[in-house]
Amino acid sequence: VSTVIPYHNEPKADKRATTRKGTSTLKGTIIISHQNKTLVSTMKFVSGLLVALAASANAFSVNTPSAVRPATSLKASTDTWDLANIGRSVRIEGMSREHWEFPDPNQEIVQVGIDSNGRPIEALIELWIGPDWTPMKVKAYTEDGMMRPVQTLIGTRNKVAAIDINNTGPGDFPLNAAACYAKPSLTAQRQDLLTSNQGRYIEGGAIHSVNFDASVDQIQVLLYTDTRQ
């Protein structure tokens, strides 16, 4: 899963965007690629999130390309991640959910975007994929859904799949969400991050923190496992 997290450096803003999941005994790898003007002063990534980013038989894993590509640019991501350009955008009230289906086995990566009118976002993203249809889950939280929306790419293993987005926040904190098969310009980003950067191996239950300069606006994060949940 490749994730783009915008960040705007304002003096009084909460300089943290966090993605959370319960701890796990599994192992995984995290790659963080940052470019000039790319994210947050401090981010903590819980290794349990690696579980949510892999489906029952390698749903979120990636095949390593033979050729090394240059680092992925984030300059063109603004319009690409606009909910209106992603697809069907819906408003999800607090404590409710919305459902998207992805039946095309010829496509493998789904683009998911979530934002708000500036209020906090607390969401649970579920990937439902056969044959047992056991959902893999990602918990995401951001203090300001307009300044720091949730943006991610999710692999479906070229299977028939469905994605549910749950607003787990209170009723007065609605969010806006959209999901569709990713455009070709986005599908290459996952491979670019994997081949252009050195990964960090994270044991189950461990926490890896990365500091960024105050001039950073965005980062990209790639999480994957060795075919395990």
N, C-alpha and C positions, 0 to 999 in steps of 0.2 A: 504494500500500500504506500503510495506516495502522497504526502500531505503538504499543502501549502497553507501557512498560517500568517496572515498579514498582521503587522504591528505598527502602530503610529506612536512616535515618541513625543508624548505630551507630559509636562512636568507633574501634573496631578493625576495622571492616568495610572491605573493599576497595571504595572508592566509585567503581566504574567498571563500566559495562555496555557492551559493545562489539559492534557488528555489522560483519563484515569481508567484503571481496571484493577480488579482485585489481584492480590499476589498469587503466584503460581510456582510450581516446582519445575517448570519447563525451561528450556534454554532457547535463546534466540539471538539475533544480531540487529543492531541499529546503525544506520548510516545517516549522518547529518551533513548536508551540503549547504553551505552558506555563501552568498555572493555579496558584492559591495551593496550595501543598504539592504540587509536581510533580517531580523526579529528581536527577540525579547532579551532582557538582561539576564534572566535565569529561567531555565525550564527543567523540569524533572520528568523523566519518563519512567514509569513503573513497568517492570518487565512483564507483569501480568497482561499488559496490553498486547504483548506479542501473541498471547493465546487467542485474543479476539481477532487478530489480524491473520489467522490461518484457518482455513476451513478444514472439514474433517479429514480430507486426504490431499492437503496441500493447496487449499483454495486461494491462499494469499501468497504462495511461494512463486518464485520467478525463475525462468531459465536463463542462465548466464550467457550473454552473447559472446561470440568469439572475438569480435573486434572491440577495441576500447574507443568510446566516443568522448567528445568534449563535455565539460560540465554543462548541465541544463540551465538555460537562462530563465529567469523569472520575470523578465521585462514585459512579456506579452500576456501575463496571467490575469490582468485586471478584467478585461472583457471576457476572457474565456470562462472565468468563474462567476460572472454575473448570472444570477438565478434566471433571469429572462432568457439568457442564451443557452442555459443548460437544458431546459425543457419545461415540462408541466410543473409550475411552482404553486405550492399550496400553503395556506396558513394553518398551523397546527396549534391548537389551544393547549394549555397546560393539562397534564394528565390524560392526553389522548395521543393517537398515532395515525400514521398514513402509510399506505401500502403501494409498492411499485413492483411490477413483474418484468422479468428479462428472459424471454424465451429463445433467443437466438444463440445457438451453439457455435456460430462462426465468430462471435465477438466475446472477448474475455474480460475487459475492464469496464467498470461502471464508475461514472463520475457522480459524486454526491456533494451538494452544497447546502449549508444551513446558515441563515443569518437572522437578525432581529432588528427592531427599531432602536436599538441601543441598550436594551435590557439584557440581563444575563441569559445565557443558553445553557440548559442542562438536558442533554439528549442521550438516548440509547439507540444506537444503530445496529440492526440485526440483519445478518445475511442468512437467508434460508436457502439451502442447496441440497440436492439429492445425494445418495439414494435414501438416507434416513431422515432428511429434512430437520436435522438438529441445528438450531441457529448458532452462529458464531456472533459474539456481541462486542461492540466497542462503546465505551462510555466517554462522552466528550463534554467538557465544561469550558465556558469562556465568560468573563465578567461583562463584556460588552460585545454583543453579537453584530453590531454595525462596524465597530472599529476592528474587531478580531473575529471574523466569521469562521465557521468550521468548514474546511474544504479537504476532500479526500478522494483517492482513487481506490477501488476495491476490485479484486480479482474474483472471477466466477468459475475458473477452471474450464471454460467453454462448456458449461453445463446450463441447463434451465435453472434459473434462480429467481429469488424474490428478495426485496429489501424492505424492511419496515423501519420507519423513523419514529421513535417514541419521544414525545416531549414529557420528560419526567419532572419538569419544574412545576411550580404552583400555577393555578388557573389564570392569574393576572400577568404571566410571563409567556405570551405566545411566541412562536418562532415561525420562520418561513423556510421551506425546504423544497429542493428539486433534485431529481436523479434521472440519469439517462446513460446510455452507452457512451463511453468517452470518445472524443474526436481523435484522429490519428496523431495530431500534434501533442496530445497528452499521453497517449499510450506509449510513446517512446521515452517519456520522462522517467519511468520506473527503471528501465534498462540503463538509461544514462546515469542515474544516481548510483546504480549498483556497480557499474564498470568504471566510473570516473573517480570514485572516492573509496577510501579505506574504511571498512566497517568496524564497529565496536561490538565485541562479544559480551553478552550480559547473561549472567546466571539467573535462574529463577529466584524471585524474591529480592533481587538486587535493584538498586536505583543508580542511574547514571545521569549526572547533571552536566550541562554545557553552558558556559557563559558567552554572551555576545556583547559586542560594543554597542553603545547607545545610538550610534548612527544606523544600526541595522533595522531594516523595515520588514523583511520576510525571511523565512527559512523553508527548506524542504526536508522532510523526514521520510526515510524508507525503513519499514520494519518487516522482517521475514524470519521464518523458522526453517529447520531442516525437515520439512514435510510433516512435522508433528503438530498437534493442536496446541 
